[in-house]
């Protein structure tokens, strides 16, 4: 059999690096396993040498990885990709790495000549789990209202677009609720802006309790909150709105041992063949909210496409 093309020097150098370096045949046999010395990031992969990927990886992942090898050999170019792996399900003699679900980046390149009699690729693996978690954290923060810990306007507008797409395709009912704290400016004037912040956080607590996590709830801006209810009849939506209105009225909003009286007005709009895009639906909910305030506040008003 053809001898390894790696010199003692290259093997020694590769074994000093924290990230694993593999030479893998096109059939998935690991011809060389080097590096990967950082146990906080990787399990010891040395036992994989001489084995086929199907011997220690689950079939679905093995099929996926073999596909990447064939694509790399066919294209004869560098192939970089990311993948998620449940490391606890890899069959190795000893799992001594970080464990759990990890994210990796693979940098795969075709060998110019057969290696040990096989067409093969070189693969450098880099653990990018920390980077992925940071990216997800930054994304979550970009969708979060920092005061109430509810979603923000940006998230709501993206989510309602998805819900309206389902409305178009499946006929799923979609209602939008625009909620406004009654006389919020007066609360700020009488008790101070910190009291106003406490009221906004208290309202977030109430609305989470009434609507749970099955609906999209967001702070729209200032003292306005916007909610989408999906898959409910208009009667169910109105019942839920009045439940929320009464819960706010009865909730004990406190600031520095002072009870702050709070009520909410709610405007409701239903998606329909005439009102089926985001701006039109939110605009109709805003009109309904204006009408609720005109009627004396602490009330719920529903408008549909025929009542503009």
N, C-alpha and C positions, 0 to 999 in steps of 0.2 A: 504494500500500500504506500502511496505517496506520503512523504514525511511532512510534518507541520512546517509551514513557511515562517512561523514566528521564531525569532531568535531568543536566546536566553535573556538578552538585554530588554527586548520589547515586552517579553512576558513579565519581567521584574517591574518594568515601568508601569505597565497596565495594572498590575496587582497592587500598586500603591494608590490608585485613584479611588475616591469614595463611591463613584457611580459604576454600575456593572457594564462590562463590555462583552458582547457575545459574537461568535461566528456561528451562523445557523444555516444548515443545508436546506435546499428547497423543499425537502420532505418534512422539515421541522425537527431534524436531529441537531442537538446542540454540540457542535464540534469543539468549541472552545468556550470556557466560562472564566472570565478574568475580572479583576476589580471588584466593585461592590462591597467595599470594606466597611462602609459606615452603617453600623447596625441600627442606628436610630432612624434610618431611612429604608433599609433593605434587609430581607432575609438572606442568609448565606446561600448563594445559588450554585456553589461548587458541585453538589451532588447531581445537578442537572446535566453535567458534561457526559456525553455519550448516550443520553436518553432522548427520546422523541417527545415533543411537546405534549402529545396526547397521553403520555404516561403520568404527567404530573399536573396538567391543567385540565379544566372542564372542557367538554367537546365544543360548546358554543364559542368559548374564547379561543380555543385552538384553531377552529375553522376561521375565525376572524383574523388571527395573527398569520396563519398560512396564506390567507388571501393577500395580506399586506406584503409578504415575502414575494409572492408571484408577481404582484403589481410592480414591485421594486425591480425585480429581475427583468420584467418585460419592458419597463420604461428606461432602464439603465441610467437612472438619475437618483439623487438624494430624495428620500421619502420621509418626511417628518409628520408625525401624527400623535394625538393624545388619546389615552384610554383610561378607563376606570377598572380597578381590579379588586375583588374581595380576597385579600391576601390570605385570610384564614382558610380558604378553600383550596389553596395550592398544596399538592401532596409532596412535601419534602420531609426528610428524616427529622428535621428540627426547624420550627418556625421561631426565629430569634430576632425578627425585625419589629417594626412598629405595630403590626397587626391591623386588623380592620380594613375598611375600604380606603384605598389609596389611589391617587391620580398619578399617572406617569406620562412623560413625553418620550417617544421613541425616535431616534435618528438612524435611519436604515439606509445602507448603501450597498450596491452590488459589488461583489469581489470581481476583479478584472479577469482572473483565471480560476479554474477549478481548485478547490481547497480540499486536500485529502480525498481527492477523487469525486468531489461533489460541486455542483453549482451552488453558490452560497452567498450570503449577505453578511455584512458586519452591522451590528446594532449597538448603539449606545443608549442606555436607559437612564432617565433623570426623573427623580421623584419631585413632582410639582404640586403635591397636596397642599402645602402651606400657601403657595401662590394662588391655587384655586380657591381655597377658603377665604383668602384676603379679597380676591375678586368678587366672590359671592357676598362677603360682608359689605364691600363698597357698593355693590348693586342693591343690597337690602337697604342700606342707609340712604341711597338715592331715591328710594320709594317710600321712605318713612317720614312722618311728621314728628319732629323731635319733642314737641311739647306733649302730645297726647299718645304717642306711640301707635297711632292709627296709620293707615296708608295715607299717602299724600295725593294731591291732584294729578300728578303725572301718572302714578300707578293706576288711579281710577280710570283715567281716560284710555289707557292701554287695555285695561281689563274690560271696560264696557264695550270697546270695539270688538273684542272676542265674543262677548255675550250677544251683541247684535248680529254678529256673523252666524251664530247658532240660531238666532231668531229667524234670520233669512232662510237658512238651510233646513231647519227642523220645525219651525213654527213655535219655538220655545217662548213663553211669555217673558217679557222684560219690563220691569217698572223702575223708574228712577225717583228717589225721594231727595228733595233738597230741604234741609233742616236749618233753621236759624234761631239762635237764642234770643228770646224776646227782651227788648230794652237792654241789650248788652252794654251799650255805651253808658247807660245810667248806672249799671253795676260797677263799671270801671270808675265813673265819676264819684260814686258814693263810697266805695270800699277800696278803690285803688286797683292798679293793673295786676298786681299779684293775686288779688281776689278774682279778677277776671280769668287769669290763668287757671286758678283752682276750679272755677266753674267749667271751663273747657275740658279739663282733665276729668272732672266728675261726670260730665255728659258722656265722654268717651267710655267711662266705666259702665254707665247705664245702658248705652246702646250696644256694647259688647254683650251684656247680660241678656238683653232682650232678643238680639239677633244672632247670638252665638258666633261661630266662625264659618257659617255656611253661606254668608253673603258678603259682598264687597262694601266695606265701610271706609270712608276717607274724610279727612279734613280738607275742605275745598278752599278754605282761605278765611282769615279773620274768625268770625263766630259762625261760619257756615260749614255744614257737614253734608256730604252727599253719599247716598247709599243706593245700591242696585239690588233688587229682589228678583230672582229668576225662578221660573217654574211655578209661580203662585197665581191664583185667580185674583181678579180685582177686589173681590170681597175679602179674601184672605189678606191682601195687602193693606186694605183700609183697616181691618181689625188689628193688624200688627202695628200700623201707624198710631192708632189710638191707644194701643197698649203702651207704646213708647212714650207718647205724649203724657199719659197719666203717670207713668213711672218717673218721668222727669219732674213732674209737678209734685210728686210725693217724696222724691229723693231728698235727703238732708244734705244740702250743700253747705259746707262749713269753711270759714276762713277766720283764723285767730279767734276761735270760740264764738264767732258770730255766724248765725244761720243766714244764708243768702237765698232769698226766694227766687226760683228759676222756673220759667215756662218755655215751651218751644213751639214754633209754628212750622208746619210741614206742608210742602207742595209736592204733589205726586203727578207724574206723567207716565203714560203707558205707551210702549212701542206699538206701532200699528202700520198698515200699509202707507199711511200718509205721513207718519212721524216715525222714521226708521233710521235716521242717521244720528250721530252723537250730538252734534251741535243743536239740531232741531229738538232732540229729546231733552237735553239739559235746558235749552231755552224754554221749552214748555213747562218743565218743572219749576223754573224760575218765575214764570207767569203765575203758576198755581201758588207758589209761595207768596208772591205779592198780593194775590187775592186773599190768602189766609190772613195776612197782616191787615188788609183793608177791612176784613170782617171782625177785627178786634183782637187778633193774635190768640195764642194757645188753642189753635184749631188745626184741622187737616183739610186740605182742599185737593181734589183730583180734577185734572183736565185731560181730555183725550183730544185726538186730532180734529174732531168735529167741533170743539168748543173754543177755538182760537179767536 
